Amino acid sequence: VTELESYLQGREAEDKMEYDTAIAAYEECYARADADKRMKAIEERMYSDAFEMAKKGEYWEAREILEQLADMQYADAVDLLETCQRLRLPLRLRLPPSLRLR
């Protein structure tokens, strides 16, 4: 698959809100066009969605998204997960071992 094909697959997946697929495709063409900006926009959208879900009390759904973002090393998600864990808030989440509080 060429970089351009990967980029087009990423755009199609992003339009369908299939963010995992979109990010994977963009990673294949990281230096092409605006793939980097699109990946960051997806991460920000996912974080915003998770934050809104948590505010509505949809903790499990928010947790899944935040864990996914933490696995991608998205700093804001890591911070929120650590805060929830430290304060024992309802949004208790699994953190990768490298990100757990010591």
N, C-alpha and C positions, 0 to 999 in steps of 0.2 A: 504494500500500500504506500503510495507516495505521500509526501507531506501535505500536498494540496487535498488529496482524497481524505486524509485524516482530519484536516481542518473542516472540510465540508461535512464530514460525518459528525464532527463536534457541533457545528452550527445546527444541524438537523436535530441532534439529540437535545441541545439546549432549548430549541424552540418547543420541543415536546416535554420540557422540564425533566428530562432524564439526566440529571446532573452528574451522576457517577460516570455514565457513558460519555458525556460531553467532556468532562475533565480528562478522562483516559485518552480520548481522541486528541484533545489539545496538547497533551503531554507528548504525543508522537510528533507534533509539529511546533514545538515550543518557540522556535526562532522565526516562525512564519507569521506574517501579517500581524494581527492583533490578538493572537492566541493567549499571550500572557495576560493582557487586559481582560479578556473574556473569562479566563480562569479565575482571576481575582474578583470579577463581578459576580460570578456564580457563587464563590465562597461567601461574599458579602450578603448575597441574597439568601443563601442557606442560613447564615447566622441570624439575619433579620427575621426570617421565618421561625427559627427555633426560639428566639427571644419572644416573639409575639405569642407563640404556642405556650411558652412557660407562663407568660402574663395571664393567659386564659385558663391556666390550670391543666394544660395538656402536657404534663411533665414527661411522660414516657415518650411521646412523639418528639418533644424537644430534646430529650436526652439522646435519642438515636441520632439526630442530626448533629448535635454538639460532639458526640463521640466520633462521628465520622469526620467532622472538621478537625478535631483534636488529632486524629490519626494523620491528617494532612498537615499538621503543625500550624494550624490557624490560631494565632496567638490569642485573640479575643475569646475563642471557644475554650482554649486551655485555661485561661484566667477565670472564666465563668464557672467551669467545672470545678476548679480548685476552690473557688469561693464557696460554692454550694457544698462541697465536701467538708470544708473547714467549718462552716456555719451549720452544718447538718440540716440544710434546707431540703424541702421535699424533692428537689431536683438532684437527688443523689445519683452520681454517675460513675461509670467505670472509666478509669483513666489508664492509658498505657503505662507500664511500669516506669518508663523513663520520665514520665510527667507527674508521677504521684508525689504528694507532699512527704517530706521526710520528717 
